[in-house]
Amino acid sequence: MSFNNLKKIYSLITEKVKNNECYTKEWKNFCAIAKNLEKNPPTAFEEIHNVLNRLKKKMNKKNIFILDHGCGSGMTVIYLAALGYTKVHGINVNFDVAYLNKILKEKFKINKKKFFTTDGKKVPFKDEYFDFIISAQVVEHLREDEVFLYYKEEGRVLKKKGFAYHEVPHKYIPFESHSRLWIIHLFPYFIKPILYGVIMSVRKKENLFFKGSYYAKYFSKNFLILRSPSFHKKMIKENIGNFEDLTVKRLSKKTDFSSYDNDSPLGLRKLIQKIFLFPLIGRPLVFIFKNLFILQTISIKN
């Protein structure tokens, strides 16, 4: 039972919930896989579980208040609820979350609204409300008028000594996982419409050259705005507190790639991992090239 199976079953569950269909069988399978994964978390959930294990030393899991700040499909929140973390919450922008509240009500008897749709700025919770905030691949979608408030609001609603986990794609990563293209995002903006027009035409086998400006704007200003690792570290430091950069730790150990998307460059990832694990030279190379990979941090509020 794998992480990919969990995602497939969750997709079936959400589809059936939206269509008011019975999902008892799928829910049973989802919970079984979730409990199995808890024993050996996939890469996608490993650091989340590490934080939760630290919190469980101080409190019961049922009393840990968790926020998924930009929860997307809500799978992380529902996964944690299935493991007994029922003080879960999620917020999203431009997504209907009614079906997520419906799952919590039907499967956990939680009548109070836990998922919210927001404008991407104000977090609808009181000060120092959460023990743990999760932000996984969200901030790259925030505009300039949103990103500063995003971090500020996290600092406001996080309890003192509370934890925040950030997983952040940034502009120095050679492979951009949203467009599934290499290095184009690193070029000056004025040349991007030409590059996107040519490459998207080749990829889709149709003339999209004159849509190059649309793709350039979409992947540089609207849907995606990539910033430097130092920018995000500064925001975390100023708004939350001291943090640990987990990137070196992640790159220095053997990784299970089963939770990665199949259309990502898995072959290259595995080759790079072998190089980074090579005795003597691997560790120095990790420090040299760490800023070419997704930034992961755990911070504790001062």
N, C-alpha and C positions, 0 to 999 in steps of 0.2 A: 504494500500500500504506500503510494508515493504522494509527494506534494502536487504533482500534476493531476493525479486522480482526485485529490481534494478540490482542486480548481474546477475540474470538469463536473464533479458532483454539485459543487456550489452553484455553478452556472445553471444546472438543471433545477436546483432548488429555487433560485431567484426567478427563473422563467415560470415555474409552476405557481409560485406565490403571486406573481403579477397577474396570472391567468385564473387565480382562485381555484387551483387544482390541488389535489392531495399530494403531499410530498413526504409522507411518513417513511417510506422505504429509503428514499434518498437521504433524509435526515438521519436515519439510523446509521447508514453507511458513512455519512459525513462525520458524525460523532465518533465512530469507531476509528476512522482514519486519523482524526484529530488527536485522539488519546494515544494512538500509536506514534504519531509524530512528536508528541510531547516528550516521549522517552528519548528520542534522537532527532532533535529539531533540524529541519532543512536549513540551508544557508539563509533563505529569506526570513526565517523566524529566529535564528540562532541568538542574535544579540538581544532581541526582545525577551526571549526566555532567560537570558543571563541577567537582565535587569529584574525581571519578575522573581527570579530565585533570590536575588539580594533583598527585595522587598518582603518576600515571604518569611525571611528571618525575623522580621519585625512585626508582621501582621498577618492575619488570615487572608487568603486569596480573595475571599468574598468581600473584603473591606478595602481592597485596593482600587482606587478610582483612576480609571484609564481613559485617555482621550486619543483617538486617532484623528489627527489634525490634517484633514484632507483624505477622507477614508475611501474614496473611490467607490468600488463595488460593495464595500463593507465587509469583505471576507475576513480580514484580520480581526475585526471586532467580533463577528459571529464565531470565528474559530476560538477566540479567547473565552467567549461566553460558554461555548460547548465544553471548555476545560474547567469551568467553575468560576471564572472571573466575570461575575455578573454586574459589577459596577462599571460597565463599559459604556462609552459614548463615542459618537462620531459626528463630524461636520463635513459638509461638502459644498461645492459651488455648482450651480446649474444642473444638479441631479435631483431627481425625485427620490426621497428617502423613505416614503411611506411604507414600502414593502419591507424595509429593514426593521422598522418599528413593529410591523406586523409579525415578523419572525420572532422577535423578542417577546412579544405578547403571547403568541401561541405556544412557544416552546419553553419559555421561562417565567410565564405569568407576570411579566414586567409591563404594567399598564402605563407607567410614566414615560413620556417621550424621551428617547435617548439619542436619536439621530436628528440632525437639524440641517436645513439648507440655509446658507448664509450668503452675504455679498462678498465674501472673501476678505473681510476686514475685521469687524468686531466678532469676538468669540462669545457666544451667549451663555456664559457661566460666570459666577462670582469669583472674586479674588481668592487665590490659594485654594483651589478646589480639587486639583488633581495630584495624585502621587506619581503619575507616569504619563508622559506625552510622547506619542509616536508620530514622526513625520517622515514618511518613506516616499521619496521621489515626488515631492509636491512643489517645493519652492522654485523649481525651474519653470513653473507655469505662472508665476506671479509677476504682475507689472510693477513698475517702479513705485506707484502709489500704494501698492499692496504689500510688498516684501518687507518693508520696515515695520509696518503694523503687525504683520504675521509673527515676527519674532518678538515684538513688544508684547503682544497679547499672550503668547506662550509664557513669557516671564511673569505676566500678571496672574494667570490662572493656575500656575504651577505652585505647589506648596514648597515651603522652605525645606531643603534637603531632598526635594523631589527630583526625579530623573527625567531627562528628555533624550530621546534617540532620534538622530537625524541621518538620513541617507540621501545624499545630494549629488546628482549628476552636475557636472560643471563644464566650463568652456574649454578646459585643457584636455579633455578626453578625446582621443583621435576618432573613435567610433561613436557616432551620435545615435543612440538607441531608438529615438522616436522616428526619425526619418530613415533609419537603417542605412545611413551613408557615412563614408569616411571623410574626415577633415574639412568638408565644405564649410561647416560652421566657423572654422578658424580664419576664413578669408575675409577681407574687407567687404563691407556690405554692398558697395557699388557693383562688385563683380558677381555677387551671389545670384541675381536673376538669370544671368547667362548660364552659370554652372547648373543651377537647379533646372532650368529649361532644357538643357542638353541631356542631363543625366536622367531626369524623369521621363523624357521622351524615349530614351533607350530602354529604361526599365519597363515602362508600360506599353512599349511598341506602338506608340501613336505620337503625333506631332503635338507636343505640349510646350514647345519652345516659348510661345507668347504667354504661357501661364507661369513662366519662371519667376516673375515679380510677385505673383500670388504665393508661390511656395517659399520664396525668400522672406516675405513678410510673415508668413505663417510660422516658419521655423526659426525666426529671429526676433519677432516683435509681438506677435499675437499669442499663439499657442505655446511658444517656447522662448524663454529668455535665459540664456546661460551666463552665469557669473563666475568669478574666480573662487577657488577654495578659500583664499584669505578673506574675501568678503564675507562668506558664510561663517567662518571662524570668528571674525570680528563681531558679527551680529549675535552669535551664540554667547560669546564672552560678555558683551555689553548688556544683553537682555536676560540672560539666565545665570551664567557663572562659569566656573572652571569646567573644562571638558577634556576628555581623552580622545585623541585621534586614533580610531580603530583600524585605519586603512593598512598600516604596516602589519599589524597583527593578522588581519584577514589575508593579506598577500603572502605572509610567511608560513602559512600552514596549508595542508592539503584540503581542497575544497570539493564538496559534492556538487557537481554541476547539473544534477537532475532537476533542480528547481529553476534553472535558467531557461529563457525562451529559446525554442529550437531555431529560430531565424537569426539568433545572435551568432557571432563568430566563435562557436564553441571549440572548434579545432585549434584556433589560435590561442584561445584562453587556456586550453590544456597544455599547449606547448610553453606558453609563458609561465604557467605554474611550475612545470618541470624545471625551467631555468631558475626560477626564484627559490626552488627547494634544493638546488644543487649546492653541495657543501662548499663552504668558504666564500664563494662569489655571490651566492644567491641573496643573502641578507643585505650586503651593500647595494646590490642592484635594486632591491625593493625600496630602499631609502632614496635612491637616485630617481626612480621612475614612479614613485607613489602618486604623484600629482597627475598621472595619466589615467587614473582609475577613479571610480566613484568614491566620494568622500563619505566616511561613516564616523559619527561621533556619539559619545555618551557624555552628557553634561549633568551637573548637579547644581541646583539653584543655591546661590549663596544665602 
